[in-house]
Structure formats: structure tokens, C-alpha cells
Amino acid sequence: MEIIEVIFQVILALTSILLTLMILLHKGRGGGLSDMFGGGVTSNLGSSGVAERNLNRITVVISLVWVASIVVLGLFTRFNI
């Protein structure tokens, strides 16, 4: 069972990195820290509605896998499987 635990730890690490990257790829909505430091200039050159929706879907799927791996690792820890 230790091999399964290692597999879930690797999945957790990979999804953590991917989730961070996916969140950083999202278009800023304004009004946050980016506007305070001069990032308030909006440009629609690289973002379309379809691309943003697909990015949202990918981010949600990755976050669900991330949460599931945390729950499974917690169950492994709790029950010493």
C-alpha cells in the first residue's frame, strides 16, 4: 500500500503545480493588487471567451483531482492503510 500512497503524493505535487499555473493564467478582473501597481491596463489581445471558459473548466478539474488526492492521503494517514 505504500506505493499507492507515493502515487497519490506525486499526484498531489503535480496538481499543486498545475493548479498554481492555471490560476496564474486567468485574466485579471481588476480592482486587486495588480491595479494598485499599474497593472490596470486592460488588453483583449490574447483572451477570448472560449479560451477563458476552457481554462475555467481545466482549472476546476485539476482542483477536484487536487482535493480528492488530499482526501485519499488523509484517509491513508488516518487509518494507517
Secondary structure, DSSP 8 states (H G I E B T S, - for coil): -HHHHHHHHHHHHHHHHHHHHHHHHS---SSSHHHHTTTT----SS--HHHHHHHHHHHHHHHHHHHHHHHHHHHHHHHT-
